[in-house]
Amino acid sequence: MNKQLIAAAERGDTTEVLKMLEAGADIGAQDEKGRTAVVAATYGNHVDTVEALIAQGADINIRDNMLNNVLLYAGASGYLDIVRLAIGAEADTTLTNRFGGTALIPAADRGHVEVVKELLEHSDVKIDHINNLNWTALLEAVILGDGGERHQTIVKLLLDYGADPAIGDGDGITPLVHAKARGYKEIIKLLEAASHS
């Protein structure tokens, strides 16, 4: 029955999910990939199912075998509505993905402006957290971003919320030096202004 619960969550079949729970399925059960029902629903971006499972008391912090949980996966994937639900359910923002990063870091490098904004405005995520690659969200936004409008906005948001532009990568190379190497004019301006302030 637990397998059916997770399969129903993965399909986004909220009615079936609630039926299974009523019949005694374990909301915290994990499948062979380590996914709970609420994580399976997150993978499919099934907002209503995630919301229903949270209301039923699902533990959103449990990570699967890939070290994804609701907030980490939704943040990296740009699933804003699920990020909001996770923050509202007091997700543990200190938990990290398989790269040792918080939800903020992949959201920043993938250009998910709204998710970055939501995390900075409404959660206690650590803005200067350093992942296993020795990169912060600011470094990732520059190094893995494309220098375009979305990444410019993200760099500005991170700086506005107090990201430290002086933190370099494992070799001590700062976001500004990385931006110059890539010729990201607008991002260079933002970082230069921040390092003079």
Secondary structure, DSSP 8 states (H G I E B T S, - for coil): -HHHHHHHHHHT-HHHHHHHHHTT--TT---TT---HHHHHHHTT-HHHHHHHHHTT--TT---TTS--HHHHHHHHT-HHHHHHHHHTT--TT---TTS--THHHHHHTT-HHHHHHHHHHS---TT---TTS--HHHHHHHTS-SSHHHHHHHHHHHHTT--TT---TT---HHHHHHHHT-HHHHHHHHHHHH-
